[in-house]
Amino acid sequence: MKNKYDVLVIGGGPAGAIAAKTAVEKGLSACLVEKRPAIGTPVRCAEGIGKEALHEFIDPDPCWISAEMTGASIVAPDGFLMKLESELAGNKVGYILDRKFFDRELVWKAAEAGADVAVKTRASSPIIEKGFVKGAKIECCGQVTNVTADVVIAADGVESKFSRWCGIDTTVPVSEIMSSVQYVMTDIDIDAHSTVFYLGNEVAPEGYLWVFPKGKRSANVGVGISGKKSGEGHRAKDYLDRFVKKTFPQGKQIEYIAGGVSVCRPLDCTVADGLIIAGDAARVVDPLTGGGIYNSMYTGRLAADVAAECIGKGDVSKTALMVYDKTWRASKMGKAIERNYHIKEYLIKQPDAKLNEIIHSVSKLNLKEFTTLSLIKEIMMVNPKLMLELGALAVSIR
Ligand SMILES: Cc1cc2nc3c(=O)[nH]c(=O)nc-3n(C[C@H](O)[C@H](O)[C@H](O)COP(=O)(O)OP(=O)(O)OC[C@H]3O[C@@H](n4cnc5c(N)ncnc54)[C@H](O)[C@@H]3O)c2cc1C
């Protein structure tokens, strides 16, 4: 590791890896630091991603794809199952990744492209001069080094501290943190090519429970509930254990993970003088689905693109870096986050009876496109009342 780079990237998840790779491809020197001893572990993810979303960044490789999905189902609170099929979309549904290897592959590609990578290396505080972020103190095996950079990209995930150390308010209200627990389970009876989502207050208050197949008889089985619904005897793990006991009594749990997912609005501003915030650290997770892999890669790439442009012009002030903030907010991804935030806020207020009504109204949907938006559009088509309840939002969805 050198003492000076054009770009210093903090965090070796999808956002950081794509940022570092893009930066070096743009001709910049870049270093990525990851505090964990190995990239990709422990996995804190259900590992689902849409096919087209993935293809935008990398060609699929069987080494890090656990399973290919051709359909999905939603189970209503009363147990009614709605099937989503995608004949019209050419079965372009999605993949369940193996993030241990996927994250490694992304960082590997960044390193191959020319980025320096350091694991078990933590950014422990920012270097700030005259209000500008100028790099970070980097800690490795008890040694602290000052690493300076023209632009620091904070891609340090949902637990991000770096931006807060730089004076940015990154607080997420408890009610907007999904408290999540997941088992990797094996020896279970599942449809190996279809994801299943369970809704309802008994199963996952203000959240959902998922079964994402990883093979013929194994799956990520997890639940996310609103932080404000969590308490003694009704924590995420209690909900998951009840479900597993009932649905997969013979199944074996071979891995346990717990983590938080922010389902709030993104940070008010995702840049500062010399600093760009990307991925979960910027709170760009889809608030409706909790999906953040694509959004992290998208913002990671954009962060590096904008850094390269601004470094080239010799101006890395907040004003110059604002192009990043404005671009992602105006993008399809930014608009989806805003729209899905409202839909999430509407749905979490609905009683189970209402969710049953909505799901019963469509027993089987054949989607033209396999996206959250197309699902919502179809549901609204058969529920004109829902359009009234959603008001102005319904207009923007149509
Ligand atoms: C239970 C669960 C299920 C999920 N399921 C899905 C899903 O199915 N599909 C989907 O799209 N998304 C899912 N997500 C969200 C997805 O995992 C994240 O959105 C994605 O990993 C964010 O990528 P990132 O690069 O921004 O952050 P991360 O992947 O969290 O990477 C951040 C990295 O920064 C490192 N770091 C932190 N601080 C420092 C520091 N000071 N110095 C150096 N390194 C540091 C961390 O160790 C970490 O490796 C899920 C999340 C959870 C918790």
The ligand as an ORCA input file, in Angstrom:
! r2SCAN-3c Opt
* xyz 0 1
  C     -30.267    -10.537      5.899
  C     -30.008     -9.743      4.654
  C     -30.510    -10.198      3.446
  C     -30.277     -9.461      2.272
  N     -30.724     -9.968      1.102
  C     -30.489     -9.312     -0.071
  C     -30.882     -9.868     -1.320
  O     -31.416    -10.976     -1.404
  N     -30.630     -9.135     -2.432
  C     -30.018     -7.923     -2.397
  O     -29.849     -7.288     -3.446
  N     -29.615     -7.383     -1.219
  C     -29.802     -8.058     -0.066
  N     -29.345     -7.547      1.123
  C     -28.635     -6.250      1.093
  C     -27.202     -6.422      0.557
  O     -26.538     -7.430      1.284
  C     -26.467     -5.095      0.680
  O     -27.262     -4.082      0.112
  C     -25.095     -5.093     -0.025
  O     -24.220     -6.035      0.525
  C     -24.472     -3.704      0.130
  O     -23.210     -3.658     -0.466
  P     -22.156     -2.569      0.047
  O     -20.929     -2.790     -0.754
  O     -22.773     -1.232      0.066
  O     -21.898     -2.948      1.578
  P     -21.364     -4.295      2.216
  O     -21.580     -5.460      1.347
  O     -21.902     -4.334      3.596
  O     -19.785     -4.039      2.292
  C     -19.244     -3.066      3.162
  C     -17.855     -3.537      3.554
  O     -17.189     -2.471      4.247
  C     -16.378     -3.051      5.250
  N     -16.051     -1.998      6.236
  C     -16.907     -1.391      7.098
  N     -16.258     -0.437      7.810
  C     -14.964     -0.444      7.367
  C     -13.805      0.314      7.729
  N     -13.863      1.279      8.664
  N     -12.630      0.044      7.107
  C     -12.565     -0.940      6.150
  N     -13.626     -1.694      5.785
  C     -14.818     -1.434      6.370
  C     -17.252     -4.166      5.803
  O     -16.491     -5.129      6.508
  C     -17.903     -4.712      4.532
  O     -17.172     -5.787      3.988
  C     -29.560     -8.241      2.319
  C     -29.045     -7.791      3.536
  C     -29.257     -8.535      4.691
  C     -28.682     -8.049      5.994
*
